[in-house]
């Protein structure tokens, strides 16, 4: 074979290998193996007993993970396995900002629905968020949870909305809207950090609403975090909120202008909205970086099918350019659309005012 064919063959092999290894990580996370190994090294028999799995299968998984170099092995008469350096922070400790195990479970959840995505590609229909199941819902929530609990109130709001942060620190009684709340971690993180803040969290997925209510109750915040199964349209909107947040949801919406209009109409005079969405390139280029690549992969397999499951739909897709978002926000009546100076590898922070 000539060099370009060899190179492409090698690349496709590595892609297939990465996909299979990603699924093995997702399975290990679901079985609790990484957390168990973080607590103590184990033989296959030990880990199987602790995790409630079959010893022979557990041995195979341990050896496979060692070949991946995620585990280290002491090769005595009975091998003892331990996490390699750096693995615990990525795969065994879900509260860490560096956690990535949920990302592999999102890949697994997408793979289960490949038949539905294929049908949508042929017909121009879509695959609704609910069809991706509890695995996707829980993994997406787990992926964003550390940042929403540990950075949103502590870093992002003070940088992007300093006036709001000052009022919250002064313990003013403010009200906020969390748009597209998912599991509710943004609302919970804000309410936990600011004891005089009340948050109304909105979502249209009933399972997510129920999960958010459970999480708010478990956090002891049901009195200040109200979760509503409601489409935040402009109809009947009354000004009620000092500010609003919307985390990683606008690009999924079939009609983002209508929702943003509903947000604007519910904000009190001078109230800003902070929209956190994907930090993609300003325009399509074939030589996109790894962030662009993963955003397009998510778009074709998850976000665009979800958006197109409703009709009509503007079908934005995950790579929502800042110019596209600017046009949505201005069509919704916002007169100022700024990008806050918040450093982040994946997210862009838009501040909207009218």
N, C-alpha and C positions, 0 to 999 in steps of 0.2 A: 504493500500500500504506500501511496505517496504521503508526504509529511502532513498536509492538511487533513487527510482522512485519518491518519494515526492520531493526530491531536484531537480531532473530534471524537474518535472512539474512546480515547483516554478520558476526555471530559465527560462523556455520557456515562462511562463506567463509574467515575467518581460521583456523579449525580445520583446514580442508582444506589451506590454504596451509602451515600449520605442519607438518602431517604430511608433505607432499611435501618441504619443505625439510629436515626431519629426516632423511628417507631420503637426500637428496643429501649431507648431512653424513656419514652412516654410510658411504656409498659412497666419499667422499673419504678418510675414515679408513682404510677397507679397502685402498684403492689407495696409501696412503702419501703422499698429496698434501700434507697439512698439515705433516708432518715434513719433506718436501722443501722446501717454501716457508719453513719455519722456518730451514733451513740457508742458503738464498739465494733472493732473488726470481727469477722465471723468466718467460720467454715461454711460450706454449703449446707451441711446438716444443721448447724446453728441458725443460719439465716432462714432456712426453710421453717424451722420450728418457731422462730420469732415472728415471721411474717405470715405463717399459715399457708405455705406453698409446698409443692412437690419437690423433694430433695434432688432427684435426678435432673429435673428441669431447671431448678435453681442453680445447680452446678454449671449447667451449660450457659446460663445467663451470666454468671460470675466470670467464667472463662472468656466469654465474648466481650464483656465489658473490660476485662484486663487486656485483651487484644486491642481494644479501642483506646487503651491507656487512660481510661477513666478510673480504673482500679489498679492497685498494686497487689501483688501476691507474694507471700512467703511460702516458698515451695518446699515445705517439710513433708513428712509422710502424708499428712492431710493438709492441703493448702489452706492458708488463712488469707482472706481478702480484706483490703482496707481502701478507703477513698484516696485517690491521688490528690496532690496539692491543688487547691482551687476548686475542686469539684463540690465540696460541701456548700460553698457560697452560691454556686450556680444551680445545684440540683437537690440539695438536702434541706435548705433553710428558706422556706417560702416568704419569710418576712424581709429578706435581704433585697436591696435594690438591684442586685446582680442576678436575681433568680431568672432562670430560663427554662426550667422544666415545663411550665405551662405552654411555652411556645411549641414544644414537641407534641403536647396533647392537642393543641389546635391543629397541627398537621394531621394527626390521626383522625380527628373529627371531620376534617375536610375530606380525607380519603374515603371515608364511609359514604359520602354523598356524591361520589364521582358520577354515578349513573344519572342522578338528578341534574348535575351541572351539564353533563353531555346533552341531555334532553333540552335544557334551557338554551344551550348554544345553538341547537338545531332549530328551535321554534321561536326564539326571541323572548321566551318567558323568563321566569326567574326561580330562585330557590329561597324561600323565606328563612329568616334567621332561626325561627323555631325548628325548622327541619334539620338543622345541624345538631340539635340535641343538647342534652345537659352537659356533655363533655365540652362542647364549644363554649357554652355559656359560662361554665365554671372556670375553664382555662383562661378565657379572656379576662374574667374578673380577677383571677389570681395573678395574671401577668401585670395588670395595672395597680393592683392593691398596694404594694409597698410604696410606690410613688405618690399615690393619692392620699395615703395616710401619713407619709413622711416628708413630702415635698410641697404638695399643693398649698397648704396653709402656711407652711414654714418658709418657703422660698418663692414659689410662683406668684401667689397673690401679692406679697409685699413688693415684688419687682414689677409685675404687670399692672397692678391696681394699688399703688401706694396710698392713695387717699382712702380707699376702702379699708386697707390694712390698718391705717392710723385710727379710723373710727372703730374698728373691731377691737384694737388694743385698748382704746379708751372705754371699752365695754358699752358702747351704744347698742341699743336693741335693734338690730338690723334683720332684714329678711332677704333670703336668697332663693333663686331657682336653680336647680340642677337639671339640665335638659338632657334626655337620653341617658338616664342615670345608671342603667345596667344593674349591677349588684349593689349599688348605693355607696361605694367607697368614697367617692368625692364628697357627697353630702355628709357622710359620717366623719371623714377627716376634717372637714370645715367645722362641723358642730363640736367635735371633740376638742379642737384647738381654740375655739372662740365660744365661751359659755353663754354669751348673750345673743348668739346668732340662732335663728330659726330657718330651716331649709325645707322647701317643698321640692321633692325629687319626682321627676316625670319620666315615664317610659310607656311604650305601647305594647311591649311583650309581657303577657301576664306572668310567665314563669320568672322573668327577671324582676318584676314588681314584687312577687312573693318572696324571692330571694333577698331583695333589698330590705323588705320589711323584717324578715328574719334577722338580717345582719344588724339593722338598726336596733332591734329589740335586744339582741345579744350584747350590743355595745351600751345598752342602757340609755339610748337616745331617742326612743320612740316619742317622747314628749316634744322633741325639737326637730326631728326628722320625719316629715310626713311624706309617704311614698304614694304617688297617684298614678293609677292606670289610665292615662289620659294623653291624647294628642294635643300638643301645645300649639294649636292653631290660633289665629287672630280673632276668631268668632267670640264675641262677648268678653273680650279681654279688658281687664281693668288694671290700672297701675297698682302694683302691690309690692314690688321687689326693689331693694336698693342695689342689687347687682345679680348677675346670672353667670353660670358657667355651663359649658357644653364640652365634654371631653370625648374626643375620638368618635364622633357620631354623625357629624354633618355630611360627610362624604357618602354615608350609607343611605341618606334620606331620599325618597323619591321626589319630594318637593321641599328642598331646603329653604327656598325663599319664603314660602308660607310659614314655616316653623320659625325662621328668624324674624319675620314680621310679628308673629305671636309673641316672641320674646321681647321685641322692642316695645310693643304696646303694653306689656306688663311691667316694664321698668318705670320706676319713679323718675321724675325730671332729673337729668344729670346722671342717672344710673348707668354704669357700663356693663357690657357683657364680655366675658373672657371665653373665647373659643379656642380649644386646644385640638389641633388636628395634625395630619401627617406632614413632616418636613421633607417634601419632595422637591425635585428640581423645578425651576421656573418654566421649563419647556421640555417637551419630549426630545431626547437624543438617544440614538441606538447604543451608545457606549455608556449607559448609566452605571452608577456605582452600586454597591451591594444593597444600600437602602432602597434605591430605585428598583432594583431587581426583586426584592422581597415584597415591596408595595405592589408591583405589577402582578406578582404571583398570587398575593392575597386578593387582588382585585378580580382577576379572572376566575378564581375558584371560590370566592366567598362574598366580597363586598358588592361587586357589580351584580352578581346573581340575586343577592338580597335586595338591592335597590330596585332591580327590574322585576321583582316579584309583585310589585304594586304598579298599577297603571292609573293615570299616566306617570311616567318617571323621567326625570332629567338624566338619569343613568350617569352619575358623576364618576364613580369609580374611586378606588383608593388613592391613586396619584392625583389628588386635587391640587392644581396649581394655585399659587397665591392670587393670581389674577382672576381665576375662576371664582375663588371664594370672595374676593373683593366685589365682583359683579353681583354675586348672590346677596351679600350684605347691603350693598347700596340699593339694589332692587327692593329689598325689604324695608328700606327707609332709613337705614343708618347713614349718617353723613360723614362719619370719621371712621376709617379702618386703618389701624396701625398695627405693626408687628412689634411686640414687646422684646426687650433685650434679655431674653431668658435663654441660657445655654442648655441645649439638649440635643442628643444625637438623632432622635426620631421625631420629636414634636416641634411644631411651630405654634406660637402663641399670638393670637389675634385679639386686639382690644377694640371693641365696637362702641361707638357713642352716637347719639342722635341729637 
